[in-house]
Amino acid sequence: MASPNSDYASLLAELKEVRRAGLVRLRGRALPAIEAAAEAVVPPGVRAPGVPVEVLLRSAVGRLDAGTLRTAAEYTLGLAQGTRDWPASSRRARAAAVYGVSVERFRKDQEAMVLGQVAEHIVRLAAEAAGAESGTDAMSGSDAGAAESHRTVEVRAAGRPVRLTVHMHPVDLLRDVDVVVSPSNVYFALPEPYKSSVAASLRRAAGAYGVTGEVLADPLPEELRRWAERHGTSGRAVRTGTVAATGAGALAAQGVRRIYHAAIAVPRAGTNDYDVLPADVTRAVSQVLAVLAEEHERHAPPLRSVCFPLLGSGRGGLPYNVSLNAMWAAIEAELARGARWDVHFVVRTAEAAALVERIPSGIRPAYDRRPTG
């Protein structure tokens, strides 16, 4: 077996080839180290040409710290929504913009760091897969379960069992979930699409782009503007907990039909920071479920499933457990009244996934080993 260092060197060299070629031009290229890692890591059912490599790359990039590092990696490798067929120069330019540096400086400095971090996480994924296959613990306890990207857990609401689905991957990889909840500030002002928040990721994924990366459609800000005009809130803050429902733009191709923008963040005057209160999170979740009930029958087939991030746990600063407790108060109350919604959570860390699984239930969690679409 090759040493870890040589594995890393081979992976890094092949990642540079992926960066140059782009995802749509990989067929026929020799990527033995990446393909061997994909064979070890990706479930056997995911074996269509090219798919295991992409799943491996998304899994490795998904482990990077949220922020500039992960966003730049997504652009560099063509994993960001709409960029898989972009030329290498366009992807590099967009990644450089994430760091606010020139293309040349990014090529010499940040790009090497980004690809090196991806290579390190591929090495770790392969080691964890090898440990699992040999029966040893590459990770322990809930962390091992959290390596799976899609699973279910049963909880109790009003004495009856309810199944929740937990996704541990970027929000823009969600498929076949009717409604995705996007945290927003009280002005419904969306972040720039190159940023790394849930709202920015959804804005980016909902858009349409040309072959060189030019924006052809950016539907979410426009729909929110029209929503504000209809409700007489243009230019002013709404009450915390307000929910604005829009279409999903290009995410419709992934089976996402609606995006519910939940106003939970109050900008702090004179700063770039926000204040988020747990009570506002609870109110927003209650309103999400009320809007879902209102819109349910307006669509064919009726809306049934809804996916929540841990609201307020990003720039809002709420600890994961505080966010989840505030959200669960509203969800449990709705389920206790007999609602039959299919509830999902999307998280980015093993810690957050484990918290969702530990919602008090008295029922042993049941896991699904299904690849994330």
N, C-alpha and C positions, 0 to 999 in steps of 0.2 A: 504493500500500500504506500502511496506517495505520502510524504510528510505533509503536515498541515500547512507549512510555509509554501511548499511547492504547489499544493492545491490552491492556496490563495493567489499565488502568482499566476497560475493558469486561468483561474476565474477572472482575475482582474484584466488579463490580456483579452479574454473573450468578451468581457463586458464592454471593452473599448470597441470591439468589432460590432457588438449589438448597437452601440451608440451610433456608429458610422452608418450601419445598414438600416436601422429602424425595424420594427417588429414585422412589417409586411414584406420585408425582403430577406428574411432569415433562411428560407427554404434552400437547401443545398449548401449552406455554409457549414464549415466544420467547427462545431462548438462542443468538443468531447467532454470538457470538464463541467460545463453548465448542463449538458444533457445527462451526464451521469448523476449529478446532484438532483436534477428534476426527476429522474427515474427513481431515486431513493426517497424523495420527499413527497411527490405528488401521488394521490391515491390512484390505484390501478384503473379505475373507471374513467379517468381523465386522460385519454390516450389519443385523441385526434391530433393530426399533424400540427406541430407548433404549439399546441395548447399547454403541455406540461412546462415548457420553457417559460411561457408567459405567466402561468400560475406561480411558478417558482420566483420569478422576478417580482411579481406583485407581493408575494408573501414576504420576501426579503425587504423590499422598500417599505412595506407596511410596518416593519419593526423599527424603522428609523424614527428619531424624535420628530414629533409634529412641529412644523414650522418650515423655515427656509430649507433645511437639509432634505426633508422628505419631498417637499414641493419641487425642488431643483432636480432631485433624482427622478421624479415622475416625468418631468419635461425632458430630461437628458435621455432617458430610455424610451420615450414615446408611450409612457403608461398613462399620462394625463388624458382625460377625455378629449377625443377629437385630434390627438397628435400622433397616432400610430403610423400614419403615412406622411408625416411632415419630413422634409429633408433635414439632414443632420444639422445644417447651418441654422435653420429656423428654430430647431429644438434647443440648440446651444444658446442662441440669442435670447430665447425666452427664459432659460435657466439662469443666464447671466443677469437678466432683469430682476429676477427674484432676489439676488444678492445685491443688486444695485451697483454692479461693476461692469467694466467694459467686457466685450466678448473675449478679447485677448487675455485680459487678466483672469477671467473665469477659466479659460482653457488651461492656463499655466498653473492655477492655484486651486480654486474650489472644485473644478471638475474631477481632478485626481482624488481629492478628499471624498467627494460624493461617491464615485465608483468604488473607492476603497472600502467605504462603509457598507455598500451593498454586497461586495465580495465577502466581507467578514460575516455578514448575516447569512449568506448562502452557506458558508462553512459551518456555521452554528446549526442551521436547519438540517443540513446533511448529518451532522454529528448527533443531533437529537433523534432523527429518523433511524440512524444506525443503532442508537441506544434502545429505542423502542422495539426494534425488530429483534434485538438480542435478549430482550427481557430485562435490560437494566434501565435505571431511571436517569435519563438525561436531565429531566426536571422532576420536581417533587410535587406531590399534593395537587392543589388546584391549578398550579402552573402547568402541569402536564396536560390537564384537560383543556386549559385555556389555549393550547397550541392549535386546537381545532378551530376552524373559522366559522362553523355553523353547527349549532346544536340546540337542543330544547331542554327545558327544565319545567317540572310541574310544581305548581304552588296551589294553595287553597284560598278561595275567596267565598265567604259566606258558607263555608262547609263543603263546597264542591271543588273538585280538582280543575285547575285551569292550566293550560300549557302555554308557556312563553317561548319565543324563539330568540336566541342570542346570536348575533353576528359579531365576529371580531375581525373587522377589515375596514378599509375606507368606505365612507358612506356612498361614494359614487359607484361602488361595485354592487350595490343592492339590485336585486332582480325580483320581479313578480311580487312586489309589495305595493298595494294600492296607493297608500298615503305615506309620505315621508315628512317628518316634522323638522323644520329648520329654525334654530334659535335666531332671534332678531332683536335689534334695539327698538325702542318705542317710536322711532321715526320710520321704521321699515326701510332704512338705508342699508343696502347690501354692501358688503366689503368687496374690494377689487377681486376679480376672479383668480389672480395669481397667488392670493394668500392661502393659508392652510386651514382655515376654520371650516366647520361643517357648512355654514352658509356660503362661503366662498367656493367650496368644492361642489355644492349643488348648483350654484350659479354657473360655474365652469362646465359642469356636466350637462346642464340643460341647454347650453348654447350650441350654435352651429358654426363651423369654421371652414375656411378655404384651405387649399393645399399648402399654402405658405404660412398658415396660421392666422390670416386675417379673420376678424369676427364678422360672420354673415348674419347672425341673429343672436341677440342677448335677451331672451324673452322675459326672464323673471323681473328685472327692474321695471320693464314696461308694464307688465301685468300688475305689479304692486302700485305703480303710479295711477293706473286706471282704477284700482281698488280704492285708493285714497280719494280720488275724485268722486267716485260714487258715494263714498261715506262721509264726504265733507271734511276730511282730515289732512288735505294737502298742506305740507309745510309746517304741520304742528305734531306734537307727540300724541300718541294714543294712550289709553289707560293700560298699565301693565296687565298682562294676561290676555290681551286682545289677540285674536288669531285671524290672519288674512289668508284665504285659500286661493291658490293659483294653479295653472296647469303645470306640467312637468317638462315642457320643451322636448329636447332630444332624449331625455330619460324615458320617454314613452316607449322607445324602442327596447328598453330593458324591462318593460312591464310596470313601471312606476307611472301612476296616472294623475296624482295630485301632490302638491307640496303645500303644507300648512306652515305658514310663517308665524311663529309664536313670539310676541313682544314681551321679553323678560328683562332686557338689559336697559338700564337708565344711564346715559352718558354722564360722566362726572365732569362738571364745568372746568374748563381750562386744562384738561388732560386728555390722553387717549384711552383712559380707563373707563370701566363700567361698574355699576353696582347692580348686583342681582340678589334678591331676597328669596328665601325658600318659599314663603307664602305666595309670591308671584309665580314661581314655578308651578306650584300646586294649582293655582288659578288658571294658568295657561294650559296645563294638561287637561283640566276639566273642560275648558273651552274647546280644545282640540277634539275631545270625544263628543262634545255637543255638536260641533260643526260636522263631524263625521256622521252622526246620526241624522243631521239635517240633509246632508248630501247623499246619503246612502242609496236611496232609491232613484236618484236623478241620473245614475250611470248604469250602463248595461255592459257586463253584469254589475250588480250593485257593489259598491265599495264595501270591503270586509276587513282588510288588514291594514295596520298602521304601525309604523316603525319610529321609535324615539331614540335620539342620542341622549346622553346624560346632560340634560339642559343646565346651563350655567356653570358647567365644570371646566370650561375652557378659560377664556379671558374673563368670564364672570367670577372666577376664583372660588367657586363652591367646591369643597371636597367631594369626591365621588359619592361617599355614603350620604352626605347631606342632600345632594341632588337626587339620588335614588329614593331616599325616604320621602322627600317632598313630592316626587312624581308618583310613587307607589300609593301614597295616600289618596290621590285622585283616581288612579287606575283601579285600585282595589274597591273603592266605593262604587265605581261604575260596574265592575264585574259582579259585585255583590247584589246589585239591583237586577241582575239577570242578563246583562249585555253579553253578546256572543262575539265580540270583536276578536280578531286574530292579532295578538299584541306581540310586537318585535322590539328588541333593543339592538342598537348598533354601537359598538365601543371599539376603542383602539388598543387597549392594554389588557393584559391578563388580570391585573388587579381589579379593573372595572368589571370584567366578565365574571370574575369570582364573586364579586359583591351581588350581582344580579342573581347568580345561582344560589346565594345564601339567603334570599328572601325567605323569611320563616314560612315553613310549609308542613313539616312533619312527613313529607313524602320524599323518598330518595330521588335525586335528580336522574332523569333519563336523557341520554345523549344520542344525537343523530350524527353519524359520520357521513355527511354529505358535502361535496365540494361547493364552495361559494361560486355562484354563477359569474 
